[in-house]
Amino acid sequence: VKSCIGSTWCRFGVQDSTTFAIRIEERYRGIRAPHKLKSAVSGCIRECAEAQNKDFGLIATEKGWNVYLCGNGGSKPRHGDLFATDLSDEAVIRVLDCFLMFYIQTAEPLQRTARWLEEFEGGIEVLKSVILDDSLGICDQLEADMQLLVDTYQCEWKAVVETPELRAKFR
C-alpha cells in the first residue's frame, strides 16, 4: 500500500494516511487474488500517493475518506472511479472487504480490477448497489469470507525461516 506522509508530517494532510495505509497493508497482506493488487492512501486532495490509478485507493477529506476503485497504470491506464465519499475508517474497511472478496470470487484468473469492471455488467453503478446497498444480500458473507482470510493469514516466508524442514529446501 503506497502512502504519502499525511497529516503527521505534511501541512496539507487532513488525515493520517501513513497509519491507515499500514492498517490496510496488514489486513490484506498475503491475500490470493486473480491478479496482483495495488493500492494507495493519500492524506489530501493533492494525491501524492497516486490513489486514483490503483486497484483501490483512498483520498483523505476533512470528513473521512473518498474511495476510488478499479484504476490501474501500465500500457492501458485507467483512473479509478469514485466509489464512496467521506467514509470513516471502519466504513472504508467494510467497503474494501466486500469489494475485494467480490472481485476475488467473480474475476477471471489474471484479470486486473480495471478490466474486470469494464466487463462487469452494469459497471460501477451496479457494483455500488452490490457493495453499498447490498442489493444481492451477500455483503455479510463477503465480510465473513474476508475475515476468515485475515484471521488465517500465515507468512509463508516466516514459516520457512522458523521450520528447519522447510528451510532445508532452500540454499
N, C-alpha and C positions, 0 to 999 in steps of 0.2 A: 504494500500500500504506500503509494507516494504521498508525501505531505510537504506542505510549506511549513514555515516556522510558527505561524499562527499568532494568536493574541499574547502568548507568553513572551515573544521576542520581537514582534513586529508592531509598529504603531498603527497599522491599518487593520490588523487582525481583530475580528469581533467574536471569535470562538477559539477554543483551544484545539486546533486541528491536529497537532502532534500527538497529544494524548489520545484523541479519538481514533486517529489512524492506527496507533499501537493497539488499541482495544479491538479494532476491526481485524487487524492482522492476526492477532492472537485467536480471535473467534473463528476465522475462516481458513487458517493455515492447514495445509495438508488435504484439503477437500478435493476429491476427484471430480472433475467436470468434463464435459465433452471437449473442451479446449482450454488453453491457458486463460486465466482471468487476470486482468489488470484493473487497478482501482486507485483512487486518489482522494485526498481530503484537502481542500483549500480553505484557509481561515478567513477569506474575504472575497469580495467580488472581483478583485484583481486576478484571482485564479492562478496563482503561481505554481500550484501542483498540477495544473492542466487536467482538471477533473472531468471536463466535458468530452474528452476524447478517450475515455476509459470504459471498460465494460460496466463499471458503476463508479460514480463519482459524487462527492459531496462538496457543496459550496456553502460556507457559513453565511448566515444572515443575522440581523440583530435579534431575531426571534427564534432561531434554531438552525436548521439545515435544509437546503434545497438538494433534492436527489435527482441525479441525471443517470439514465440507463442506456445501455446498448451503443456506446460510442466506441470508436477504435481509430488508431492511426494506420500506418502501413501503406500498402500500394493502393488500397481503396478506402481512404479515410471517411469517417462518418462522425459528426458531432452527436453526442448523446442527446436524447430527448429529456426535457424537463418533465419529471415524473410526479414529484410531490414537492410542496413548499413548506418552509418554516416548521419542520418536524423536530420534535425533541430527540435526544439521543436514543431513548428507548423505542420511539416510533420508527426511527431510522433502522434500528436493528431488526424490528419486526418486518419492515418492508424488505430489507435486504435478505433476511432469512427466506421469506416467501418467494421473492424474485429468483434468488439463486437456486433454490430447490426446484421451483417450477421449470427454470431453464435446464437444470441437470436432468430432470425427468422427461423433458419433451424435445430437447435439441438432438440433432443427428450427431454422430461421432465426428469430431474435428470441426464442428460448426461454432464459430465465434458468435457472441451475443448480437452483434450488429447484423450479421447475415440471418440469424435466427429470427430477429424481429422483422426484418424485411420480408421474410416468408411467412410470418405469423399472421393468420387470417384475422383481419380487423386492426392489426398494427397496435400502436401504443395505446389507443383508446380502449381496445378490448383488454389489453394487458392491465391497464389501470383498473378496469372493472373486476378483473380476476383477483388482483393483488389488493387493491384499496377497498373495494366494495364486497369482496368475497363472493362474486357472482356465481362461482361454481361450488361454493360451500366446501372448499378444500384447504383454506388457509390454516386452520387448526392442525390439520395433518401435515402440511408443509412445514409449519413451525416445529412440530414434534419430530419430523424426519431430520430437520437441520439440527435440532438439539441433540438427537442421537449421534449424529456425526461429530458434533462439538464435544460431547461427553466421552466419546470413544476414541478421540484423537490420540495417536501414538506416533512420536517421531521415529521414523524408521532408522535414521542415522544414529540417533541416540541409542536405540536398541542394539545396533551393531557394535557401537563403542562399549556398551555395558555387557555384552554377551560374547564370551570367548569363542563359542562355537560359530557364531555368525561372523565375528571378526576374523576368524581363520580363513574365511572365503576370500578375503581381500589381502593384497600385498601392498 
